[in-house]
Amino acid sequence: QVQLVESGGGLVQPGGSLRLSCVVSGFTLNDNAIAWIRQVPGKEREGVSCISSHDGSTYYADSVKGRFTMSRDNGRNTAYLQMNNLQPEDTAVYYCAIASYWYCTGPGTEGMYYWGKGTLVNVSS
């Protein structure tokens, strides 16, 4: 019923940029926060960013502050993650998720009930 499709991942050199997209179908995003979450194989998932529904306020993990920017376009049912100055430690599978709440209080993984299948970001020389 609800589908989230991430795209935009790939191989990039350190210092490069990527723009991830998350297109949502079967669900309107107007009243829900959206988050980007990443996972390195064998490691726990890490909240990267979250954007609130009403005022567009954002939260970012300390590790990505100043480099990543999250945005949303409710009319297109799409969320974005602009990633600049990528570093090898950013290598992970990146997932978008719909939160059960409308306002973000952090970039964490709590309260997410719809998930995409992820897109791989590989930062390497």
N, C-alpha and C positions, 0 to 999 in steps of 0.2 A: 504494500500500500504506500508507505512512505519510503522514498528513495533519496539517498544522498550520494552524489557522484563527484569525487575529487579529481582534479586534473592539474597539470602544470609541473609535476615533478620531473626529475631527470638528473643527469650528471652535469655538475658545474664545478669550475675551479674555485679554490678559496678566493674570497673577495668578490665573487660574482653575485648575481641576483637571479631570483626566480619569483614568479607570481603564481600562487596556487588559487584555484577556484573550486568552489563547492556549490553545485547546482542541486537544489532541492525540488522534488516533485511530490505531490500528494499531501502537501502540508504548507500552510502559509506561515511565514516567519515573523509577521508583524508583532506578535506578542511574546516571542521567545528569544532568549539570549542564544547566541551561537558561539561555539568554542572550536579552537584548533588544538589538537592533542597529538603528541608524537610518541613513538615508541622505537627504541633500539632493540633488535632481536636479543632475547634473553634478559632484558631489563624491564622494569616497571614503566607504565605509561606516565608521561609528564605533560601537565597542562602547559600550553604555550601561550594562548591568548583567549580572551573572551570579550564579546561585544554585547552590550545591552540592547534591548529592543526599542525603548522609548527615546532615550536621550543619546544613544550611540556611545556611551562611555565605554572605555576599554581598559582591560587589565592585561599585563604581560608578565611572563616569567622574567626573573632578574637576568637570566642568561641571554635573553633576546631583546631586552629593552634598548631602544635607540637604533635597532637594526631592523626589526620587524614591525609592520603596520597592518592591523586588521581593519576591514571595512565590510559593509553590507549594502546590498541593493534589494530592498524588499520587493520592488516592482518586478524584478527578475528572479526573485527567490534564490538569490545567490550571495554567498559570502566569499571574501577574498583574504589572502594573506600575502602581502608584499614582503619579500625577504631580501634584504640587502646585506652586503659584506658577509656573505656566508662563510662559515668556518667548518673544518672537518667534524667538529663535535656537534654540528647541526644535522649530520647524517642520521636519518631515521625515516620511518614510515609516518606520514602525516595524515591524520584523520580529522574530519570535521564532524561535529556532533551538535544536536539540538538539545538545549537545556530544558528542564522542567520548570524553570523560573524565567522571569523577564529581565532581571537586573543582576549583573555580575558583581561579585564581591572579591574575585580573584581569578587567576587563570587556571584553577584546578579542574579536576576531572569529575567532581561530585555532581550528581543530579542530571546526568546526561542519559536520555532514553532513546534517542535515535542516532545511529552512527553510520558513517560511510565505510567503504572498504579500504580506503587509504590510497595514498600516492607516495611513491618512494622518492626521497631526495638524497642524492649521493654527492657529497662535497669532497672532491679529491683532485690532486694534481695529476 
